[in-house]
Amino acid sequence: MMPKLGVNIDHVATIRQARYSVALAKDTRKAYEPDPVTASILAHLGGADVITIHLREDRRHIQERDLRVLRQTVFAKLNLELAASEEIIKIALDEKPDQVTFVPEKRLEVTTEGGFDVVSQKKRIAEVIKRFNDAGIIVSLFIDAEEKQIKASRDAGTQYVELHTGDYANAKDAKERNKVLEKLKMAASMARNFGLMVNAGHGLNYNNVGPIVEELHAEELHIGHSIVSRAIFVGMKEAVQEMKELIYKHTMLRKD
Ligand code: PXP
C-alpha cells in the first residue's frame, strides 16, 4: 500500500508569528497572513491525507486558534503533535483532533530532537493514552528506532509509533544511511509484530524520501519543513502534489 502523506504546516505559522504580535495589537479578531488554515486547504487539494500541527508549550508557531479553526475545517485526518504536558493534553481533549502524536519538547531546540522517551514514563503515558482513546482519539508515539522504546510503546497501549528518521536524513554518507535504514526496518517489523501501526518522519525531503517509501512500508509519512520550503516557490498545492507523485513512483518501484 502507498504510504499516506501527512503534511506538517507549522512553519506557515512560523512566518506569520514573525509579525503576529504587531497584528494582534491592532485587532485581535482578524486572521493574519500567512494563515495555516489556508495552507491546510491547499495541502488537502494537493493530496495530503493527514494535516499535522504541533501546539508547543511556548506557542512559537501554532496557536490555539489554529487548532480550533483547523478542527472545524480539515477534512483530512487532523494529527496534533504535543508534549506530555497537562495543559496541552487538556486542550487536545477539548478540541478532539483525530490523532495525537506525543513528541519530546525542549524550549531551546530548533525542532523536535530525538524521540519521545516512553521507557522512563511508561505508566503515566499509558494513563494518558487511555484518556485519549476513551475520547475516541488515536494515539501515536514519536520514538527512536530502539527495541526498548518499541516494547514500552506496546506496553503503554498506543495504536501507532512514528519512527524518527532524523538520523537517516542527517547521515553523512550512503553507507551510514543504509545502516540507519536497516535499523528503521528492523524497528518497523518489530512494531508490526506487536500489532502496532508504523509511521515515520523528520528530515524527510524530495531527495531522500525514496528509499524510505521503498523499504520501510510505513502507513503515514510525516513531512513538514521541505514541503513548506518548496511551497514558498511553487505553491502549497503543487509542493504537496510533487511529494505525492514521488511517493507513488517509489511505491511502484518496491521489490516486495
Ligand atoms: N514528525 C514529527 C513527530 C515531528 O515533530 C516533525 C517536526 O515537527 C516532523 C515529523 C516533520 O519533520 P520535518 O519538518 O523535518 O519534515
Boltz pocket constraint, residues with backbone or C-beta under 6 A from the ligand:
constraints:
  - pocket:
      binder: B
      contacts: [[A, 8], [A, 10], [A, 54], [A, 81], [A, 101], [A, 102], [A, 103], [A, 111], [A, 112], [A, 142], [A, 162], [A, 200], [A, 201], [A, 202], [A, 203], [A, 204], [A, 222], [A, 223], [A, 224], [A, 225], [A, 226]]
      max_distance: 6.0
